[in-house]
């Protein structure tokens, strides 16, 4: 028995549970989302913090091919001095090293690759506290979100991609005996063999706000299907990716594989990134970020399959509710979480000009605006809660957008964004949500993504007009989430049809502990690939199936 077959056997039960989960779509998680010492061990928290601290002010050695310099200038939103320097490697060297590592990786077969990938994810899980501190320091996420989304949930998303990759590849038999009857003559007999091979070197381009959660699906989908992977992190969120790459390289070495199968690319400038992603040897590119560069990738990376998650305008239609206070609490949390710096956060709330019916009576458009503002105030009243949920603003560009919204240039300010002080991180830019009211005709104000804690309460003629506008917004500008609040079955049916037309995920009457901007691995499809916000989904068969090719050979028997 080989080492890799032993690794597969070790993880077979977990893999089967993941396969069962993606088939049933019920709740299942491989990795605990709570940083409990009962799960991770009594010393895990302290050891993880110490491991993170040990990176600061140091060179992050990965021993990669073509290292020619060291760079790194991450600026923490919390003001944490990182001063970590990463290897700058020649693009050609990284690609050649990746190509050289692929034959042995292919030779492992589906089970071998799958086992090693799950081992990688388990090893990442053991480093969850270290990774979470790195995510928090570089993105501005609060601690709990950094641990959950940055570590455990990201690992679940990676395992989900591995499970899909295993399932799709397992549909291809290794061998087949082909016999064609010839009547009185002997049958034609061929022995056929089918080899699964990766398409080529994969590049995964990370984002600044979710450097692991948005990276792991493409990273593990590419690896599990037989490809070498070069990860190009956002320049402001390198450390979580570097830690990830380092762990994966260690696992590869311990499994007898060439660690250059996975490498980190810290480019000297934007032109280096363009050279990397358009290289003829690069056959897939995963990207999360703004539409400008995302569209450039789609237009220029003609040699590769591009999987892109871009900007969008997430929308909620509010028609009526039988749980008014619960609706407002749910919305207040959704709009406050990580200061709206999530690709799933709602930007538009469409409310009829005549108001809505609730369990507390009729509420005018103006009253809905005022009550939502009050709900946000109540939710953020306790400083501890506010700082934990809001985190810090990651980018100066987001701060500029908040300041612009506060001036009233984009609509009537219902609730201005306020700055909060974080005693632990005095220089952190902490901002509460800003609520703006405007008429549906003011499309130049709201009909584009304004990333951050900026929400428009748009006055529409009636619910039907709101549904039509929501469908048009998603169809034109894209969205990852659509929501509706209504006690009327026909209204819910109409929004459901609109979600099918616009190809966007729909949340209906969320008033409890589930929020429109949350996505659960193994159950929720993150993005559909059917509207301008994304051309792929985390995770479905299409996300993995085009990353490998089946090469057959045949001979007479």
NORPENOR-V884480 format. One record per residue. RES is the residue in one small letter. SS is DSSP state (alpha for helix, beta for strand, coil for the rest). D_LAST is the distance of its C-alpha to the last C-alpha in Angstrom with 1 decimal. Layout:
# NORPENOR-V884480
res=(RES	RES)
ss=(SS	SS)
d_last=(D_LAST	D_LAST)
This chain:
# NORPENOR-V884480
res=(x	x	x	x	x	x	x	x	x	x	x	x	x	x	x	x	x	x	x	x	x	x	x	x	x	x	x	x	x	x	x	x	x	x	x	x	x	x	x	x	x	x	x	x	x	x	x	x	x	x	x	x	x	x	x	x	x	x	x	x	x	x	x	x	x	x	x	x	x	x	x	x	x	x	x	x	x	x	x	x	x	x	x	x	x	x	x	x	x	x	x	x	x	x	x	x	x	x	x	x	x	x	x	x	x	x	x	x	x	x	x	x	x	x	x	x	x	x	x	x	x	x	x	x	x	x	x	x	x	x	x	x	x	x	x	x	x	x	x	x	x	x	x	x	x	x	x	x	x	x	x	x	x	x	x	x	x	x	x	x	x	x	x	x	x	x	x	x	x	x	x	x	x	x	x	x	x	x	x	x	x	x	x	x	x	x	x	x	x	x	x	x	x	x	x	x	x	x	x	x	x	x	x	x	x	x	x	x	x	x	x	x	x	x	x	x	x	x	x	x	x	x	x	x	x	x	x	x	x	x	x	x	x	x	x	x	x	x	x	x	x	x	x	x	x	x	x	x	x	x	x	x	x	x	x	x	x	x	x	x	x	x	x	x	x	x	x	x	x	x	x	x	x	x	x	x	x	x	x	x	x	x	x	x	x	x	x	x	x	x	x	x	x	x	x	x	x	x	x	x	x	x	x	x	x	x	x	x	x	x	x	x	x	x	x	x	x	x	x	x	x	x	x	x	x	x	x	x	x	x	x	x	x	x	x	x	x	x	x	x	x	x	x	x	x	x	x	x	x	x	x	x	x	x	x	x	x	x	x	x	x	x	x	x	x	x	x	x	x	x	x	x	x	x	x	x	x	x	x	x	x	x	x	x	x	x	x	x	x	x	x	x	x	x	x	x	x	x	x	x	x	x	x	x	x	x	x	x	x	x	x	x	x	x	x	x	x	x	x	x	x	x	x	x	x	x	x	x	x	x	x	x	x	x	x	x	x	x	x	x	x	x	x	x	x	x	x	x	x	x	x	x	x	x	x	x	x	x	x	x	x	x	x	x	x	x	x	x	x	x	x	x	x	x	x	x	x	x	x	x	x	x	x	x	x	x	x	x	x	x	x	x	x	x	x	x	x	x	x	x	x	x	x	x	x	x	x	x	x	x	x	x	x	x	x	x	x	x	x	x	x	x	x	x	x	x	x	x	x	x	x	x	x	x	x	x	x	x	x	x	x	x	x	x	x	x	x	x	x	x	x	x	x	x	x	x	x)
ss=(coil	coil	alpha	alpha	alpha	alpha	alpha	alpha	alpha	alpha	alpha	alpha	alpha	alpha	alpha	alpha	alpha	alpha	alpha	alpha	alpha	alpha	alpha	alpha	coil	coil	coil	coil	coil	coil	coil	coil	coil	coil	coil	coil	alpha	alpha	alpha	alpha	coil	coil	coil	alpha	alpha	alpha	alpha	alpha	alpha	alpha	alpha	alpha	alpha	alpha	alpha	coil	coil	coil	beta	beta	coil	coil	coil	coil	coil	coil	beta	beta	beta	beta	beta	coil	coil	coil	coil	coil	coil	coil	coil	coil	coil	coil	coil	coil	beta	beta	beta	beta	beta	coil	alpha	alpha	alpha	alpha	alpha	alpha	alpha	alpha	alpha	alpha	alpha	alpha	alpha	alpha	alpha	alpha	alpha	coil	alpha	alpha	alpha	alpha	alpha	alpha	alpha	alpha	alpha	alpha	alpha	alpha	alpha	alpha	alpha	alpha	alpha	alpha	coil	alpha	alpha	alpha	alpha	alpha	alpha	alpha	alpha	alpha	alpha	alpha	alpha	coil	coil	coil	alpha	alpha	alpha	alpha	alpha	alpha	alpha	alpha	alpha	alpha	alpha	alpha	alpha	alpha	alpha	alpha	alpha	alpha	alpha	alpha	alpha	alpha	alpha	alpha	alpha	alpha	alpha	alpha	coil	coil	coil	coil	beta	beta	beta	beta	beta	beta	beta	beta	coil	coil	beta	beta	beta	beta	beta	beta	beta	beta	beta	beta	beta	beta	beta	beta	coil	coil	beta	beta	beta	beta	beta	coil	coil	coil	coil	coil	coil	coil	alpha	alpha	alpha	alpha	alpha	alpha	alpha	alpha	alpha	alpha	alpha	alpha	coil	coil	coil	coil	beta	beta	beta	beta	coil	coil	coil	coil	coil	coil	alpha	alpha	alpha	alpha	alpha	alpha	alpha	alpha	alpha	alpha	alpha	alpha	alpha	alpha	alpha	alpha	coil	coil	coil	coil	alpha	alpha	alpha	beta	beta	beta	coil	coil	coil	coil	coil	alpha	alpha	alpha	alpha	alpha	alpha	alpha	alpha	coil	coil	coil	coil	beta	beta	beta	beta	beta	beta	beta	coil	coil	alpha	alpha	alpha	alpha	alpha	alpha	alpha	alpha	alpha	alpha	coil	coil	coil	coil	beta	beta	beta	beta	beta	coil	coil	coil	coil	beta	beta	beta	beta	beta	coil	beta	coil	coil	coil	alpha	alpha	alpha	alpha	alpha	alpha	alpha	alpha	alpha	alpha	alpha	alpha	alpha	alpha	alpha	alpha	alpha	coil	coil	coil	coil	coil	beta	beta	beta	beta	beta	beta	beta	coil	coil	coil	beta	beta	beta	coil	coil	beta	beta	beta	coil	alpha	alpha	alpha	alpha	alpha	alpha	alpha	alpha	alpha	alpha	alpha	alpha	alpha	alpha	alpha	coil	coil	coil	alpha	alpha	alpha	alpha	alpha	alpha	alpha	alpha	coil	coil	coil	coil	coil	alpha	alpha	alpha	alpha	alpha	alpha	alpha	alpha	alpha	alpha	alpha	coil	coil	coil	coil	coil	beta	beta	beta	beta	coil	coil	coil	beta	beta	coil	coil	coil	coil	coil	coil	coil	coil	coil	beta	beta	coil	coil	beta	beta	beta	beta	beta	beta	coil	coil	coil	alpha	alpha	alpha	alpha	coil	coil	coil	coil	coil	coil	coil	beta	beta	beta	beta	beta	beta	beta	coil	coil	alpha	alpha	alpha	alpha	alpha	alpha	alpha	alpha	alpha	alpha	alpha	alpha	alpha	alpha	alpha	coil	coil	coil	beta	beta	beta	beta	beta	coil	coil	coil	alpha	alpha	alpha	alpha	alpha	alpha	alpha	alpha	alpha	alpha	alpha	alpha	alpha	alpha	coil	coil	beta	beta	beta	beta	coil	coil	coil	coil	coil	coil	coil	coil	coil	coil	coil	coil	coil	coil	coil	coil	coil	beta	coil	coil	coil	coil	beta	coil	coil	beta	coil	coil	coil	beta	coil	coil	alpha	alpha	alpha	alpha	alpha	coil	coil	beta	beta	beta	beta	beta	beta	beta	beta	beta	coil)
d_last=(30.0	30.5	33.6	32.0	30.4	33.9	35.4	33.1	34.0	37.6	37.6	35.2	38.2	39.8	36.7	36.3	40.0	39.5	36.6	38.8	41.7	40.0	38.9	42.4	44.4	47.1	49.0	47.1	47.6	46.0	48.8	52.5	54.6	57.9	58.8	59.9	60.5	59.3	55.8	55.7	58.0	61.7	61.4	58.7	61.2	63.3	60.3	58.7	62.0	62.5	59.0	59.8	63.2	61.7	59.8	63.0	64.5	61.5	58.5	55.3	53.1	49.3	48.5	46.4	45.2	47.7	50.8	53.7	56.5	57.6	58.7	59.6	62.5	61.8	64.9	65.0	66.5	68.3	69.7	67.8	67.7	64.1	64.2	60.6	59.0	55.2	53.1	52.9	49.7	48.5	46.1	43.8	43.7	42.8	40.0	38.6	38.9	37.1	34.2	33.9	33.8	30.9	27.8	28.8	29.7	26.4	24.7	26.7	24.7	26.4	28.0	29.2	30.8	32.3	33.9	35.5	36.8	38.5	39.9	41.3	43.0	44.4	45.8	47.4	48.9	50.6	52.2	53.3	57.0	56.6	54.5	57.0	59.9	58.1	57.3	60.9	62.5	60.5	60.3	63.6	62.0	64.0	62.9	61.4	59.4	58.2	57.0	55.4	54.0	53.6	52.0	50.9	50.1	48.3	46.2	45.4	44.4	42.1	40.5	40.2	38.2	35.9	35.4	34.5	32.1	30.4	30.1	28.7	26.1	25.2	24.2	21.1	18.2	16.6	13.0	11.6	8.7	9.4	9.7	12.2	14.1	15.2	18.2	18.5	15.3	11.8	10.5	8.6	5.6	5.4	6.1	9.7	12.5	16.2	18.9	22.5	24.9	28.7	30.1	32.5	35.9	37.9	41.7	43.8	47.4	49.8	53.0	56.5	57.1	54.0	52.2	49.9	49.5	48.5	46.3	44.2	42.1	40.8	40.6	38.5	36.4	35.4	34.9	32.8	30.4	29.8	32.7	35.5	38.9	42.3	45.1	48.2	51.0	54.2	56.9	59.1	56.6	54.7	55.4	53.4	50.3	50.9	51.1	47.9	46.0	47.5	46.4	42.8	42.7	44.0	41.3	38.6	40.1	40.4	36.8	35.8	35.2	36.9	39.9	39.9	37.3	40.5	43.6	47.0	48.3	52.1	52.8	56.0	56.6	55.1	53.8	51.6	50.0	49.4	47.8	45.5	44.4	43.8	41.9	38.6	36.6	38.0	35.8	37.7	41.4	43.1	46.9	49.8	53.2	55.4	54.4	55.6	53.1	50.4	50.6	50.6	47.3	45.8	47.2	46.4	43.2	41.1	38.2	38.0	37.9	41.4	42.2	46.0	48.7	52.0	55.5	56.6	59.6	59.2	61.5	63.1	64.9	67.9	69.2	70.7	70.3	71.6	71.4	73.2	73.9	70.4	69.0	71.2	70.3	66.6	67.1	69.4	66.8	64.0	66.1	67.3	64.1	63.4	66.0	63.7	61.4	58.3	56.0	56.4	60.2	62.0	64.2	65.5	67.3	68.2	71.3	73.2	76.6	78.1	76.8	74.8	75.5	75.2	76.2	79.3	80.2	79.7	79.0	79.6	77.3	79.9	80.0	76.3	76.4	79.3	77.8	74.5	76.4	78.4	75.2	73.8	77.1	77.1	73.6	74.3	77.8	76.9	76.3	73.7	71.6	72.0	71.0	68.0	66.7	67.6	66.5	67.4	66.8	64.0	64.9	68.1	66.8	66.7	70.3	71.3	69.9	71.7	74.9	74.6	74.0	77.1	79.3	78.8	77.3	74.3	76.2	78.9	78.6	78.6	77.7	77.8	75.5	77.4	76.8	76.6	77.2	74.8	76.9	73.9	72.8	76.0	74.4	71.6	71.9	71.8	72.3	72.6	71.3	73.1	73.5	74.3	75.4	75.0	74.8	71.6	72.8	72.7	69.0	69.5	70.4	67.5	64.7	62.9	61.7	64.6	62.8	64.9	67.4	68.5	68.5	70.0	71.5	71.3	73.7	71.9	73.7	72.1	69.0	67.2	68.0	66.7	63.4	63.1	64.0	61.5	58.6	59.8	60.1	56.6	55.1	57.0	57.1	54.5	54.9	53.0	55.4	57.5	60.0	62.4	65.4	66.6	67.8	67.1	63.8	63.8	64.2	61.3	59.2	60.2	59.3	56.0	55.3	56.4	54.0	51.2	52.4	52.8	49.8	51.5	51.7	54.9	57.1	59.7	63.0	62.3	65.4	64.2	62.4	59.4	60.0	58.5	57.6	55.6	51.8	50.0	46.5	43.8	46.1	47.7	45.8	47.7	47.8	45.9	44.8	46.6	50.0	51.3	51.7	48.0	44.7	42.8	43.3	43.4	41.0	38.5	34.8	35.6	37.2	34.0	31.1	31.8	32.0	28.2	25.3	21.6	19.4	15.7	12.9	9.4	6.5	3.8	0.0)
